[in-house]
């Protein structure tokens, strides 16, 4: 089940890279977060870790539902351009994605014997980080860059869940708090304020 | 109790920033002074002192860095009193600036005093995010663009830091459990870490994240562009406080990495910083305005601090850090006055200051400009002497003395280039261009006096003794 969810996590991120519509991108991000939340719930149940189960629930509520909803509202409020064409052509991106995957699996080879969990999970986390960076690079518009940043956060979370069987609860909550703060700042950045002097 | 005292000024500042009255700015500036009370108390307590269990611990190192950051905070808030005299800022934006400054301060308290990698990161992220809005206080298209740039590049940098932290945590968790997140526990068991490769990979990623945040190679210009686009107190906060929070993280992580494998750490960091100074010295040579000049010079000094630290000269690194933390914000705040009669004009910038205020300002700015290029008796002069000496000592022990002498020679050539540029700029400021009368206000002069007294205090025997005890 874990492998299946991680596969879907990666697939939703790759699909996001080729999306040309903003709302579809939000949907892929939401699915990506949903897979992450389910993964945390699954692993938490397997190792009987209540903190991780709670983290999984918060992830689903916050990242899979609340953040995409807020971003969709923001996009309507500030009239975002919804047709988002990646700067990197599809034919190149389609070669770049497997290259990143192969590279990260190669990179994680020396740590196979060092961690008790599946080293491939670490490889997928690192590749998700690179793919999220690619998402930020390949778009000129701000909205996909924000999604790229949020996907990076998901990649980090995946690493935390798979490589360490979950970070301490305090850290997880702190990261969620920072994420909320990031959304507040993003919201403020979109406001076109008038100069009143 | 101590945590409440530490957080209280930030909370008051946050609440007061909602009051819509002109005079509230005096109260906001006064609030920053309150932070000195818990710091003095921290200095008097025996250390390590547990502020919040094993999560927040005050030791000699973080108390020193916290004190330096607080003095910078006080100086900046003093200069903020007359921000509207030099730039166009709405009262709304001014109050919101303070609101985010309060959040920034909370983030710093957690990151500087943390003994926990996770809490350190949370504090740093909070401080980073709050500065995004501070950049946007300047309502210009350039500042808006740079605020987004900062948001994106800052987010990438900070994500790399967390990514590395998770890997380091994963490397030690099998033997230490959740305590693998604590700096002191990790340091005590550094040699027992079952997978040093994983730790080193994590350390390298975290370090790159921190270096990106400090404007090291290859991201040398992003910070300079941001500081150029935002109001000058933002640049002062970046160089004097935010970078302190980043550098203390590097100090803590590198102490553990030194125990794991010193040679790997040394080569990686030394080459990286040398490359950074190489690029930055040429950028400084071409800099045409104060902000970029001071910003790039800040990158150079941070690189030197890191270099001294890994070369086995923590004393030199800490002295250099303190001097940089006082000098750079002072210069950034001065640039607000120097540029108020027309941006980017270097020629004649030091002309036209009259009266006691003007002449004091002129004297102090000249002093800071000459101190930043390490002219004696600047603390930077002593720190560089100690730092280069330590590099030679380290090289002697590792049988790479010739390579090190070569590296020091390259460094000296690059530093001479920077020295030459600063002297040339100073001469242009003083002897070229037209004389136009410039306005300078008491709050700015007092802020500069605070920085100069702090700078002077750095070379007191007691301070040097304290820094020596940390190292």
Contacts between the chains, C-beta under 8 A, distances in Angstrom:
chain1	res1	chain2	res2	distance
A	110	B	197	5.7
A	111	B	195	6.8
A	111	B	197	6.6
A	111	B	198	5.4
A	111	B	201	7.6
A	114	B	171	7.3
A	114	B	194	7.1
A	114	B	195	3.4
A	114	B	197	6.4
A	114	B	198	5.1
A	115	B	170	6.0
A	115	B	195	7.0
A	115	B	198	6.9
A	116	B	174	6.6
A	129	B	159	7.3
A	129	B	163	6.3
A	133	B	156	6.9
A	136	B	152	6.5
A	136	B	156	7.5
A	142	B	148	6.2
A	145	B	148	8.0
A	145	B	152	5.7
A	149	B	151	7.8
A	149	B	152	6.8
A	149	B	155	4.7
A	149	B	156	7.8
A	149	B	159	7.8
A	152	B	155	7.1
A	152	B	156	7.3
A	152	B	159	4.7
A	153	B	159	7.0
A	155	B	163	7.9
A	156	B	159	6.1
A	156	B	162	5.2
A	156	B	163	5.7
A	156	B	166	6.6
A	159	B	163	6.6
A	159	B	166	4.9
A	159	B	167	7.6
A	160	B	166	5.1
A	163	B	166	6.4
A	163	B	167	7.2
A	163	B	170	4.3
A	164	B	166	6.3
A	164	B	169	5.6
A	164	B	170	4.6
A	164	B	173	5.5
A	165	B	173	7.8
A	167	B	118	6.4
A	167	B	166	6.9
A	167	B	169	7.0
A	167	B	181	7.8
A	168	B	118	6.2
A	168	B	178	5.0
A	168	B	181	5.9
A	170	B	55	7.7
A	170	B	116	8.0
A	170	B	118	6.6
A	170	B	119	7.2
A	171	B	116	8.0
A	171	B	118	3.2
A	171	B	119	7.3
A	171	B	121	7.7
A	171	B	122	7.0
A	171	B	181	7.1
A	174	B	118	6.5
A	174	B	119	6.8
A	174	B	121	7.8
A	174	B	122	3.6
A	175	B	122	6.9
A	175	B	125	7.9
A	175	B	162	7.7
A	177	B	122	7.3
A	178	B	122	6.0
A	178	B	125	4.4
A	178	B	126	6.1
A	178	B	129	6.8
A	181	B	103	7.8
A	181	B	125	7.8
A	181	B	126	6.4
A	181	B	129	5.1
A	181	B	130	7.8
A	182	B	129	5.6
A	182	B	155	7.5
A	185	B	129	5.1
A	185	B	130	7.7
A	185	B	132	5.1
A	185	B	133	5.8
A	185	B	151	7.0
A	186	B	151	7.3
A	188	B	133	5.6
A	188	B	136	7.3
A	189	B	132	6.9
A	189	B	133	7.4
A	189	B	136	6.3
A	189	B	144	7.6
A	189	B	147	5.9
A	189	B	148	6.5
A	189	B	151	6.8
A	193	B	92	7.8
A	193	B	93	7.5
A	193	B	139	6.1
A	194	B	139	7.9
A	195	B	88	7.0
A	195	B	90	6.3
A	195	B	139	4.9
A	196	B	90	4.5
A	196	B	91	7.7
A	196	B	92	6.5
A	197	B	88	5.3
A	197	B	89	7.5
A	197	B	90	5.5
